[in-house]
Amino acid sequence: MCQVGEDYGEPAPGEPSPAPRPSREQKCVKCKEAQPVVVIRAGDAFCRDCFKAFYVHKFRAMLGKNRLIFPGEKGLSQDSAKRLRFVPGVIFVDEGAAFGKSLEERSKTLAEVKPILQATGLPWHVVALEEVFSLPPSVLRCSAQEPAGSEGAYKAAVDSFLQQQHVLGAGGGPGPTQGKEQPPQPRPDPQSLAGPPAAAQTGALSQLFCSVRTLTAKEELLQTLRTHLILHMARAHGYSKVMTGDSCTRLAIKLMTNLALGRGAFLAWDTGFSDERHGDVVVVRPMRDHTLKEVAFYNRLFSVPSVFTPAVDTKAPEKASIHRLMEAFILRLQTQFPSTVSTVYRTSEKLVKAPRDGPAAGDSSPCCLLCMCALDVDAADSATAFGAQTSSRLSQMQSSTPLTETQTPSGPCCSSGVGRVLGCGQGACRREDPQACIEEQLCYSCRVNMKDLPSLDPLPPYILAEAQLRTQRAWVLQEIRDCLIEDSDDEAGQS
Amino acid sequence: MPAPPCASCHASRAALRRPRSGQALCGACFCAAFEAEVLHTVLAGRLLPPGAVVAVGASGGKDSTVLAHVLRALTPRLGISLQLVAVDEGIGGYRDAALAAVRRQAARWELPLTVVAYEDLFGGWTMDAVARSTAGSGRSRSCCTFCGVLRRRALEEGARRVGATHIVTGHNADDMAETVLMNFLRGDAGRLARGGGLGSPGEGGALPRCRPLQFASQKEVVLYAHFRRLDYFSEECVYAPEAFRGHARDLLKRLEAARPSAVLDLVHSAERLALAPAARPPRPGACSRCGALASRALCQACALLDGLNRGRPRLAIGKGRRGLDEEATPGTPGDPARPPASKAVPTF
């Protein structure tokens, strides 16, 4: 492909011509004995057992290489290296209410999912998305990381089924970990034995999602709420890690999607192996080296059961959302240039989690209210794309119409240069425009998403409560800033 | 239904809606807003200090035409002087018409114009000759590679001839967005690490380059040209359809349809990328032949020309590069001197 470092117009390097189909005489490339059943990458044919070994090896190597799951353990012996020494639980989030599925449909899906969860032999939890309405605001606070070793008994990981499990089983598999640990007595979570969630909450959730204007914003909101919910469950049950089943293909698509959404600053967190932005709970993606094809074949060859549940964008046309567009584009480009996904993946490995430069950096740097990444916009951004949006506000501001939310893609009146131009104080903003005050606590891409929400009221109460708390805190800090003594050498007292 | 009044002056009837904000404006107010935004870009980024002699890369196309026009309107405010520099790549039937447009513009605006031709600068090689040479080895796509590199050199040379202190090009927000998409799809970590900023400050003796239109979307550039009744040349280069950038451009069009702010969102993403230090290109040195900025013994332009002259046009592209200097080290991935295959868009 037109790839840096390759000759133009030639097929993928290392091949004089497209790979010949494995002939009947060809043996598995690894053990060289058995008949191959699947072709991975460009022409590597594996037999069933070697494929399983290859798949599991990649999974383990990804965990071991990143040394994240066993932070305190030293000197793993040869034997113990063969076993994954942690006890994962499995969590399933029922999101049916978000796209208007009836209670019967949802209980039907649950009836299919529960046996699968039970069959894994791991502790499992089922939770409905409506529960976001009972979350506490503390979910949005980055807790400090717990010191390694203090949770020795609970060094557990939670497998999270991705909502979009296609028939071929693209979702996170308990497969690789099956049968490798001492399975505890499977005990269902008491919470999931409760009846269906309160109708009021279901109504509130569907109202929230119906009010979102674009599919792109819906998908992003869904992801945000799901993340918060899983985070809360993990904390409640003492899990320190959350594993998701994102494959290489999905992560490549996710990377390009997030690029288009304005999340360029956070790509390393969104698509890297580990994501510690929440502090005490780390999101881990152990399957990021496996292509979707490998996952599909694994599930098929080893009969890993999966359930297909329609997602918020099922049957939507290709143009409906950025996510759909990017997925279709990448998969189409992949047919023409077979190294597309691996190229994007390799590039993603070169991304680092860089702190934002400037006086806002450090432990006290503000985090986005929703996605909990360090804010990537501030008042100094006059010479950037963000600044370009705010400056176009300036030229519109001549006629000094009051700010309405349709006119506020970004840069609310408080802390940006525009506000200073208009001379409005923070106190005034707080009273007149709570929406703008919430917006300034969001990162760039969350702000763009919130534009598609005509009113922020249907949001779950924990978000609004936390936003209010932060605004008040910031206001208080502003009041006393003159009296505080700062350690740093930077010029103090910038307001 | 009658057109709404202009949201800015409230006097005239609105003639357009700005693509980004949907605001209804009359022609004059839109042009004023556009110019104000370009001015803000230049001032906020401190791109063109007072007293600068600015060489405008003029291709005759809409971007460079709008750029020249806006900068000309802003010269009293900025305290700069303008020089038009046009590059003649020697593409028959295409470049001649474009150059005619540039000459008309120069005459109308009374700006000095300098034309530099590949044929003179690069030992008789025109793009048509390059295309013939590369077509023989079955890679017609790579002629865009040559054009990009050589054009940048030609522009630099033309700017020097007129005594310029800065070079400006007409890249708009869509170009920047396409570039970041393309660089990810092609895995060009080196270029990702370098690009996305406000142009290059000009290291190692190269002139500083910037893109004053980089936050203006393509639609707005076209709208501006329409309302100011600017005369420009609007055909696509004959070699362009082969370039990989076409995929990125297609994707960008669709993204914009799904979300109008996609272009600026991508530019925002590009500005905030954080790449590992190893991915960043090494400190550049000087080409042993022509003295220009280079990250290896020969700069890319000299390397490409060398290959052409030796009858081995692939020499400086891809793995064939190894044959260039016999003791060459294998090419590192993400070589910053390698330009993207693109329609006549110089590398940043």
Interface residues (C-beta under 8 A of the other chain):
Chain A: M1 C2 Q3 V4 G5 E6 D7 Y8 G9 P13 T214 T216 L255 M256 N258 L259 A260 L261 G262 R263 G264 A265 L267 A268 K319 A320 S321 I322 L325 M326 F329 L333 T340 T343 V344 R346 T347 K350 L351 V352 K353 A354 D376 S382 A383 T384 A385 F386 G387 A388 Q389 S391 S392 L394 S395 Q396 Q398 S399 Q407 P409 Y444 S445 V448
Chain B: A7 S8 H10 R20 S21 Q23 A32 A33 A36 E37 H40 T41 A44 G45 G138 R139 R141 S142 T145 A173 V180 L181 F184 L185 R186 G187 D188 A189 G190 R191 L192 L198 F215 F244 H247 L251 R254 L255 A257 A258 R259 S261 A262 L264 D265 L266 V267 H268 S269 A270 E271 R272 L273 A274 L275 A276 A278 A279 R314 I317 G318 K319 G320 G331 P333 G334 D335 R338 P340 A341
